[in-house]
Amino acid sequence: MDAGDLVELEVTAAAHGGVFVARHEGRVVFVPDAIPGERIRAVLTDTRKSAFWRADAVEVLDASPDRRAHVWTAADIDVPPADRPGGADFGHIRLDRQREIKRELLAESVHRFGGLDVPVSIAPAGEADDGTRWRTRVSLHVDDAGTVGPVAARSHRVIPVTELPLATDAIARAAQRLHNPHPGRVDLVQPADGRVRVIPRPDATPTHPTRGPRRGRRSGDRPHTPAPREASEVVIERAGGRAFRVDAGGFWQVHRFAADALTDLVGGRLRETGVDPDAANLDLYGGVGLFAATLGDVGGPTTRVVSVESDPRATEHAGENLAEWVGARAETARVDRWIGRLVSDASVLERTRLARGVVVLDPPRSGAGKDVAQAVAALEPAAVVYVACDPVALGRDLATFAAAGYRPDRIDGLDLFPNSHHVEAVAVLRR
């Protein structure tokens, strides 16, 4: 069979990345916009590989009881696949079933890639019952014709839309007022003060290295290319009862309740573990200091903590955000290089303090990686708190830590991206 052919498929399972597993005459077919247990009609889009094909769902022949009207009308199955915007790939599934699928995939990834069988849970972050109106940061693309909108799923084609149901009302209104932007991207940011900032990212703007996908990690949730004016504005975000300085165009969690939810979860796990204020505690991939502050809150006013982040602007803000702890400092460095130097150069006294300390890891979507995980384990900390945004990367890193003797007792998931396949997870590793 060839691309463009129609087939009927039985959908059997969910797969990582927002797609589902179906079979056609024994062959695996990956297809989005479906639900396990359904029978669908789909158009084949890629039949080049012998191991699997890809297809797009075009009609539901036997619907799952978990199917609902898509929260984003523009992405519904009645819309031609090429015209469906990306970013809400679970929007056709009931919210409780979305979370169960995420829990299953998280547990499967930890088992398959990490070799671990531990309890896994998924909790909501707190939002509307249908999982809408939570995004406080949205990236829209602008094509050469001036069309503004999200891009089609698995495509670079800009789709004009009249609604942004995952965005806050203020951002959705601001998006409708955009006009004549330059080709490239436009970021809409709504910090804690409620006022939306519009940040143009024209194609001519040079690229600024940041810590990569994690937010690039999650379609537009990570630091962006700096814009000359608006992005340099410093705004105030709030979490755990604290104020955090951050560039308007810098990284902050996208879900309006995410920073509080993560602070509560990580803080609760740190209280279970205990934080020795005199130990050498580390916050790696520290951003503007959210988790370093959480460490400080648990350890008390004399807590020693070093936040390491590759983005110099974020590090500058982290230094200000952590000013109340005299034992806190923020360093600008690539984590892999910084932790490698620490392993090779630490004195006996430093190693003693590191062995009593806690390391918080909040890496990009690609994960910490084998070198960083091995280096952290070589410091022999009392505990490692791993904050992950990709189940597969988490599983791989957990395998590296397990080989060094560090294992989690459970995985706590947070549904910070309802109506999409993305999920956040926190694992506490101990020897």
N, C-alpha and C positions, 0 to 999 in steps of 0.2 A: 504494500500500500504506500501511498505517497502523501506528502503534505497537501492539505486541502480536502482530503477524503473525509467523509462523515462515518463515525462508528458509534455503536452503542457500548457503553462501559458499565461494569459493576464496580463501584467505589468501595474499597475494602479497608482503607486505613488513612491516617494523616501522616505526612512526611515533614521533615524540617524545611523551613523556608516558605510556608504559606501555601504549599501544594498538597494534593492528595494522591493516594496510590490507587490505580485501577488496573484491570487486566483485560487484555484483548487477545483471545486465542492463546493464552498462556504468557503473553508478553506484558511486562510492566509498562504502564503509561502514567506519567505524571500529569495531573490536571488541576488547575485552580478552580475556585468557585463551586466546589462540590462539598459533600459531607459523607463520611463513612456510612455505608448502608444504602446509599442511593443508587438508582440506575439512571444514567444520563445519556444524552446524545452529545457528542463532542466532535470538533473538527481537528484533525491531526495538524500539528504545526511543525514538527520536526521528527522525521523518521530515519535520520542518518545513522544513528547508533544502533548496534545490534542488541545491546543490553537493555535499552529502554527507549520509549518514544515520549514525546510531549504532545499535549492537546489542549484545546480550550473548550470549556463547557458552553453549549449553546442552548440546551433545553433539558429540563428535568422531567424524566419519564415516570419515576417513582420516587417521590420526595421523602426525605427524612422528617420525622416529627420535630426535629431540632431546627429545621429551616424556617426562616422568617423573611418578611420583606426586607430587602437590604436597607441598612440605615443610610446609605448614600445612594439615592435613586440613580445617579449617573453611573454607578458601578454594578447595577443589578444585572442578572443574567439575561434579561430581555434586551439589554443594550449590546450591540455588536462588540465582540471581544476587543477589537482594536480601538474602540472608543471608551473603554472602561478605565477610569483613572485608578492609579495604584495608591496604596497606603491604607486601605481598609479591607484586606483580603479575607478577614473573618466576619465581615459585616452582615453576612447572610445567615449567620449561625446564632442561635440563642446564646445569651451571655454566659449562662451557667455551663452550657456545653462547650463554649469556647475555652473556658478555664479548665475544664476537665481534659480537653485535648492538649492544652498547654502543659498540664501536669503530667499527662502520659508521655508527651514528647520529651519533657525535661527528665523524667525518670529514665526513659529509654536511652537518652544521650549519656546520662551519668553512668548507666550500666554498660552500654555498648562501647563508649570511648574511654570511660574511666575505670571500668571493671568493678564498679561499686553498686551494691544494692542497699540503699538507705531510704528512709521515709521522705517523701516529697509532698509538699502542699503548695497550693496557690491561693492567695488572698487578694481581694480587691483593694485598690488604693482609695476608693471613695469617689464616686462620680454619679452621673444620672443613671437611672435604672437600665437604659438601653446602651450605656457606654459611650455616650456622645458628649460634646462640649467640654473636653478636657485639655485640648492642646493650647498651650500658651505661646508656642513657637511653631510657625509654619513657613516652609520654603515653597514659593511658587516659581515656576520657570517662565521665561519669556522667549518666544521664538523670533526669528528675523522679521516676521510680519507684525510683531507687537502683540501676538496672542499671549494672554497671561493665564496660567493655570497649573495644575499638577501634570505630570507626564503619565501617559498610559502605562499600565502594568507591563514590566519587562520591555520597555521601549523608551525612546527619547522624544517621542512626539507629544507636544503640549496639547492638553485637552481643555478647552474652555468649559467652565462649570458655573452654575448659578448658586451653588451651595457648598459649604465646607462644614459638614455636620460634626466632624471631630474637633473642630476649632471652637474656641470660646466665641460667644456672640460678638464681642468687640472686635476680634480678629476677623471674623466672617464679614462684618460690616466694612472694616477697613479694606479688605480684599476687593469688595465690590466697588470701592472708590478709586482703585488704582487706574491710572491712565498714562499712556505713552511712555512706559518704562523702556529702558534700553535692553537689547537682547542679553540674556544671561539668567539672572535669578533675582528675586525680590524676597527678602525675609521679613516676616511680620512677627514682632516680639511684644508680648504683654507682660511686663514685670509686675511686682507686687503692688505698685501704685495704680494699676489698672489702665494706664494710658498706653495705647499701642504705638510702638516705634516702627517705622517703615524704613528698611535698610536695603538700598539697592546693591546688587552684586553684579555689575556689568561684566561681560565676558573679558573686557580689556583689563580688569583688575588683576594684578599679579597674585599668584597663589601664595598663601602663607602656611607654612607647615605647622600642623597641630597634631594632637595625638590621635588622629585618625578616626575610623568609622565610629567608635562607639556612638558617636552622635553625629556624624557620618555613620557611625554605628547604626543609627536608626533613622534613616531617611530624614536628614536635616536636623537631627537633634544634637549635633556635636558642634564644636567651634567652627565658624565659617570664615571664609576669606574676608579680611577686614575691609570695610568700606571707609572712605576718607573722612566722612563727617559723623553720621549717626552712630556708626558702630563704635566710635571712640567714646561715646557718652557712657558714663558710669551710672548704673542703676542699682537699686536696692532690692534684693530678694530676701525672703524670710523662710526660715525652717527651724523647727525645734525651739521657737520663741526667740530666735536670734536673727539679726540682720546681717546680710552678706553683700559686700560690694562685688559687682561683676560688670564687665563690659556688656552693653546692650547686645552686641553681636557675639559675645562669648558664650561659653557653654553653661547652661543651667538645665535642670531637668525639665522635660517638655510637659508632662502631666501636671496640672495645677496643684495636685496633692502629693506629687511624687517625692519631693524633697522632705516633707514632713513624714511620709510613710517610711522612707528609707532611714531617716534619722531615728524614728521610733524602733524600727526593726533592728538596725545595726546597734543602736544604743542598748536595746534589751539584751541582745546576744553578748555585747561587751560586759554588761552588768553580770550576766551569768558566768562569764569567763573571768572577770576581774581585770582591772587595769592598774598596774603598779606605777604610780606617778614618778618614781625615781628611776624606772627602767627606761631604756631607749625604745620608744614606740615610734612606728613608722606609718605614714599614710602615702602610699605609692600611687601614682597617677592622681595626685591630690586635687587637681583643679583649683578652685578658689578656697578650699579648706573645709568643705562641708563635713567630711568624716574625721578630719583632724580635730575639728571643734567637738564632734561627738565623742572622740577619745578623751578630749580635755574635760568635757562635762562629766564623764564617768569617773575619770581619774582625779579630778579636782583641780584647784587653782595652781598647783605646783607641777602639773603634768609636763613631762618632757615628751615632745613629739616633733618629728621632722616630716614636713610635707614636701614631696618631690613631684614636680610637674614640668613638662617640656615647654609649655607656653609661657613666655616671660610675663605677659600681661596678667595671666591667671595667677602666676606666682606672686606678682606684685600685690594683687588683691588679697591673696592668701595671707601674706605677711600682715596686712592691715586687719583682716578678719580674725586673725589669731593673736592680736596684740595683747589681750588680757592675760595670756599665759606666758609668763616670763621664760618658761622652758621650751617655748615653741619657736620654730623657725621654718621658713619656706625656701626651698632651693629650686633653681631652674636647671633642669638636666633631663636627659633621656634616662628613663628608669633603668633600662638594661645596663647602660654604662655606669650609672651611679651605684647601683647595687653590686655590680661586679667589682668596682673599686673598693666598696665597703668590705666585701668578703675578703679581698686580698690585703687590705691595709689596716683593718680594725685592730686596735690594741687589745691586750688581754682584758683590761678594764671595760673597754667598749663592748667586747664580746660577752662579758658577764652581764652588762646592762641589756644588751640585745636579747640574750637568752631569757631574761625576765620580762621582755616586752611583748607587745602585740603588733602585728603587721596587718594593716588594712590594705587590700589590693582592690582597685577599681579600674581594671584595664579596659582598653577599647574592645570593639566587637571581636577582633581577632584573638583576644585573650592575652594573658601575660606571656605565654610561650615557655618552652622548655628551659631556656637559659635563665630567665627571671625566676621561674618557679624553683629551679634547682638552687639558685643563689639564695633565695629567701629561706628555703629549707636548711641550707648550709649555715645560716645564722642561728638556727635552733631556737626560734622564738617560742614563747609560751603558747601562743595561738596565732593563727592566720585567719583573718576575716576576709573572705573572697566575695566581692560583689560583681556579679556577672550579668551580661546582657545577651549572651549567646549560649544556648545549651551545649552545642557541640564543642565550642572552645572551652567551656567550663569542664566538660567531661575529659578532654585531653589534658588540661592542666591538673585536674584532680588525679589523673593517672600518674603524672610526674610527681606530685606531692605524695601520693600513696607509696610510690617506690622509695621515697625518702622517709617514710614512716608517719606521714601526716594524713589523717582521714577525717571526714566530717561525720557527725552523728545524725544529721538530717539536712535537708535542703529546704529553705523557706523561699517560696516564690511569691512575687508581687505582680499583679496584672496592671502594670503601668502603661500599657498600650492596648486598651480594649478595642475590639473590632479589627485588630491586626494580629499577626502571628507572633509578634515580639513579646518577650517576657523578661523580667528581671529576677535574679535569684541571689540569695545570700547563703553562703556555707561557712561554718566555723570549723577550722581544721586544727586538730591537736595531735600531738605525738601519741 
